[in-house]
Amino acid sequence: MAAAPVVRTDGRKPAMMRQLKTERDPLERAHGSARWEQGTHLTVVAPPSFIPEVLPLIDATAQLCRHPRHPRVEYSPTHPSSRLCTDRSVVMAAVYGPQQVLARKEDVDKLAIEVCWRPPFGLQTPADVERETTLRRTLEQIVLTSQMPRLGIRVVVQVIAQDGSLEACAMNATCHALMDAGIPMFGTLVAAAVAVVPGIGPCADPTEDEELGSTARGTFAYCFRGGKPGEVPKNALAQHECDVVYTKSGEFILTFV
């Protein structure tokens, strides 16, 4: 008998990503902005006679939904349905500039890039500061900084909900915000996360639980220039099993974009 296919806890196959959703220019005052979401919504619908049975389920899930990765629970007594926002990461990115910057931040040879990472609640953690540095270094390789010396842009990343693949969501949202602001770039930035989950192997677009239980995880980003939609650049050819998973994820995101 053939072996049963490996399925993750949320029902996805190892190389399968969650549903993607993006919105361009959601903020009016920013020069460029974008909203990026990876995940799904679970909707429970019950007839009026089943409301007493559904309410305990809603109450039991409400405690989980107060966590940042589960923003809210919506229930209306007049309409017997409960909308559970689960299994999703949502990031909002805004770009301000190019514009003049302070003399101490000015660079006579290239554009200065500043990144501000805002968590869903509370103050920044050392992990958030590290994400700022990672995103800034990535953008410096993508943006044509030499065309705009002595100027600067400010990128603000606001995390709305987090359930894994957070850095990849932030990079994809920032790329869309840069395109909305008209910032010249070498190409389209595409990022995807991969985690090695025990018993399953490399998994694309891992959730927070999968990342915590993984033996290794990483965020892979490439700059796609020219070619046909979904065509993988030569520097992204798969050499290892994780590369195969990321390549499929990159093709999926690039086609979506």
C-alpha positions as CSV (number, residue, x, y, z in Angstrom):
1,M,0.0,0.0,0.0
2,A,1.2,3.5,-0.7
3,A,2.2,5.6,2.2
4,A,-0.3,8.2,3.3
5,P,0.6,11.8,2.3
6,V,2.1,13.9,5.1
7,V,-0.3,16.5,6.3
8,R,0.3,19.3,8.8
9,T,-1.9,20.2,11.8
10,D,-3.9,22.7,9.7
11,G,-4.5,20.3,6.9
12,R,-1.9,21.7,4.5
13,K,0.8,19.7,2.7
14,P,4.4,20.5,3.5
15,A,5.0,22.7,0.4
16,M,1.5,24.4,0.6
17,M,1.1,28.0,1.6
18,R,-1.7,29.7,3.3
19,Q,-4.2,32.0,1.5
20,L,-2.6,35.3,0.4
21,K,-4.3,38.6,0.5
22,T,-2.9,42.1,-0.2
23,E,-4.3,45.6,-0.4
24,R,-2.5,48.5,-2.0
25,D,-2.6,52.1,-0.7
26,P,-4.7,51.6,2.5
27,L,-3.2,54.7,4.2
28,E,-3.9,58.2,2.8
29,R,-1.1,60.2,4.5
30,A,1.8,57.8,3.5
31,H,3.5,58.2,0.2
32,G,3.1,54.5,-0.3
33,S,1.5,51.7,1.8
34,A,0.3,48.1,1.6
35,R,-1.3,45.5,3.7
36,W,-0.2,41.9,3.5
37,E,-2.1,38.9,5.0
38,Q,-1.3,35.2,5.0
39,G,-3.9,33.0,6.5
40,T,-7.5,32.1,6.5
41,H,-10.7,32.8,8.4
42,L,-12.8,30.1,10.1
43,T,-16.5,30.7,10.1
44,V,-19.0,28.7,12.2
45,V,-22.6,28.9,11.2
46,A,-25.4,27.3,13.2
47,P,-29.2,27.5,13.1
48,P,-31.0,29.2,16.1
49,S,-31.8,25.8,17.7
50,F,-28.1,25.0,17.9
51,I,-27.1,28.3,19.5
52,P,-26.9,26.8,23.0
53,E,-24.5,24.2,21.7
54,V,-22.4,26.8,19.8
55,L,-22.0,29.3,22.6
56,P,-19.8,27.0,24.8
57,L,-17.5,26.6,21.7
58,I,-17.3,30.3,21.3
59,D,-16.6,30.9,25.0
60,A,-13.9,28.3,25.0
61,T,-12.2,29.8,21.9
62,A,-12.5,33.4,23.1
63,Q,-9.6,33.0,25.5
64,L,-7.4,31.9,22.7
65,C,-8.6,34.7,20.4
66,R,-7.4,37.3,22.9
67,H,-3.9,36.4,21.9
68,P,-2.3,38.7,19.2
69,R,-2.4,35.9,16.7
70,H,-6.2,35.6,17.1
71,P,-7.4,39.3,17.1
72,R,-11.1,38.9,17.8
73,V,-14.2,36.8,17.9
74,E,-17.4,38.2,16.3
75,Y,-20.8,36.9,17.3
76,S,-24.2,38.3,16.7
77,P,-27.3,36.8,18.5
78,T,-29.5,38.0,15.7
79,H,-27.3,36.2,13.1
80,P,-26.3,32.7,14.4
81,S,-22.7,32.8,13.2
82,S,-19.3,33.2,14.7
83,R,-16.3,34.5,12.8
84,L,-13.1,33.2,14.3
85,C,-10.0,35.0,13.0
86,T,-7.4,32.3,13.2
87,D,-4.3,31.1,11.5
88,R,-3.1,34.3,9.9
89,S,-0.3,36.9,10.0
90,V,-1.2,40.5,9.0
91,V,1.3,43.3,8.4
92,M,0.8,46.9,7.4
93,A,3.8,48.7,5.8
94,A,4.0,52.5,5.1
95,V,6.7,54.4,3.2
96,Y,7.5,58.1,3.7
97,G,9.8,59.8,1.2
98,P,12.1,60.3,-0.6
99,Q,12.5,63.4,1.5
100,Q,15.2,65.4,3.2
101,V,16.7,64.0,6.3
102,L,18.8,65.2,9.2
103,A,22.4,66.0,8.5
104,R,23.6,63.2,10.7
105,K,21.5,60.7,8.8
106,E,22.4,62.1,5.3
107,D,24.5,60.1,2.9
108,V,26.2,62.0,0.1
109,D,26.4,58.9,-2.1
110,K,23.2,57.1,-1.7
111,L,19.7,57.1,-0.3
112,A,19.3,56.6,3.5
113,I,16.8,54.0,4.6
114,E,15.3,54.0,8.1
115,V,13.0,51.1,9.3
116,C,10.7,51.3,12.3
117,W,9.2,48.0,13.4
118,R,6.1,48.2,15.6
119,P,4.8,45.1,17.4
120,P,1.0,44.5,17.8
121,F,1.2,45.7,21.4
122,G,3.7,46.9,24.0
123,L,7.3,48.0,23.5
124,Q,9.9,46.7,21.1
125,T,11.8,43.6,22.0
126,P,15.4,42.7,21.0
127,A,13.8,40.4,18.4
128,D,12.0,43.3,16.9
129,V,15.2,45.4,16.7
130,E,16.8,42.5,14.9
131,R,14.0,42.4,12.4
132,E,14.4,46.1,11.8
133,T,18.1,45.6,11.0
134,T,17.4,42.6,8.7
135,L,14.7,44.4,6.8
136,R,16.8,47.5,6.4
137,R,19.8,45.5,5.0
138,T,17.5,43.7,2.6
139,L,16.0,46.9,1.3
140,E,19.4,48.4,0.8
141,Q,20.1,45.6,-1.7
142,I,16.8,46.0,-3.5
143,V,16.3,49.8,-3.8
144,L,18.4,51.8,-6.3
145,T,19.9,54.0,-3.6
146,S,22.5,55.6,-5.8
147,Q,19.8,57.4,-7.8
148,M,18.7,59.5,-4.8
149,P,21.8,60.7,-2.8
150,R,21.3,63.0,0.2
151,L,17.7,61.9,0.6
152,G,16.0,59.3,2.8
153,I,12.9,57.2,3.1
154,R,11.3,55.9,6.3
155,V,9.6,52.5,6.3
156,V,7.1,51.8,9.1
157,V,6.1,48.2,9.6
158,Q,3.0,47.7,11.9
159,V,2.3,44.1,12.9
160,I,-1.4,43.6,13.2
161,A,-1.6,39.8,13.8
162,Q,1.2,37.3,14.0
163,D,1.0,33.5,13.4
164,G,4.3,32.6,11.9
165,S,6.2,33.8,8.7
166,L,6.3,37.3,10.1
167,E,9.5,38.5,8.5
168,A,8.4,37.2,5.1
169,C,5.0,39.0,5.4
170,A,6.9,42.2,6.4
171,M,9.2,42.0,3.4
172,N,6.4,41.3,0.9
173,A,4.3,44.2,2.4
174,T,7.2,46.5,2.3
175,C,7.9,45.7,-1.4
176,H,4.3,46.5,-2.3
177,A,4.5,49.8,-0.3
178,L,7.7,50.8,-2.1
179,M,6.1,50.1,-5.5
180,D,3.1,52.1,-4.4
181,A,5.4,55.0,-3.5
182,G,7.2,54.8,-6.8
183,I,10.6,54.0,-5.3
184,P,12.9,52.6,-8.1
185,M,14.1,49.0,-7.3
186,F,16.2,46.4,-9.0
187,G,13.2,44.1,-9.2
188,T,10.4,42.5,-7.2
189,L,11.3,41.3,-3.7
190,V,9.7,38.0,-2.9
191,A,10.1,36.4,0.5
192,A,8.9,33.1,2.0
193,A,9.6,31.3,5.3
194,V,10.5,27.6,5.7
195,A,10.7,25.6,8.9
196,V,12.0,22.0,9.4
197,V,9.2,20.4,11.5
198,P,10.1,17.0,13.2
199,G,8.2,14.1,11.5
200,I,7.3,16.2,8.5
201,G,10.4,17.9,7.2
202,P,10.6,21.3,5.5
203,C,7.3,23.2,5.6
204,A,6.5,26.3,3.7
205,D,4.8,29.3,5.4
206,P,5.0,27.8,8.9
207,T,2.6,28.9,11.6
208,E,3.9,30.1,15.0
209,D,3.4,26.7,16.6
210,E,5.3,25.0,13.8
211,E,8.2,27.6,14.2
212,L,8.4,27.0,17.9
213,G,8.5,23.2,17.5
214,S,10.9,23.3,14.5
215,T,14.5,22.2,14.5
216,A,15.5,24.9,12.1
217,R,13.8,27.8,10.3
218,G,14.6,30.7,8.0
219,T,13.3,33.4,5.8
220,F,14.4,33.3,2.1
221,A,14.2,36.4,0.0
222,Y,15.1,36.9,-3.7
223,C,14.9,39.8,-6.1
224,F,13.0,38.7,-9.3
225,R,14.0,40.7,-12.4
226,G,12.3,40.3,-15.7
227,G,11.4,36.9,-17.0
228,K,7.9,35.4,-17.1
229,P,5.6,35.3,-14.0
230,G,6.6,32.3,-11.9
231,E,10.0,31.9,-13.5
232,V,12.7,31.3,-10.9
233,P,16.0,33.2,-11.3
234,K,19.2,31.2,-11.8
235,N,20.5,32.2,-8.3
236,A,17.4,30.6,-6.8
237,L,17.8,27.1,-8.2
238,A,17.1,24.4,-5.7
239,Q,20.1,22.5,-4.3
240,H,18.7,21.2,-1.0
241,E,15.3,20.0,0.2
242,C,14.5,23.4,1.8
243,D,15.4,25.2,-1.4
244,V,12.8,23.1,-3.2
245,V,10.1,24.1,-0.7
246,Y,11.1,27.8,-0.9
247,T,11.3,27.7,-4.7
248,K,7.6,26.5,-4.9
249,S,6.6,29.2,-2.4
250,G,8.5,31.9,-4.3
251,E,6.8,30.9,-7.5
252,F,3.4,31.0,-5.8
253,I,4.0,34.5,-4.3
254,L,5.5,35.9,-7.5
255,T,2.5,34.7,-9.5
256,F,0.2,36.2,-6.9
257,V,1.9,39.6,-7.0
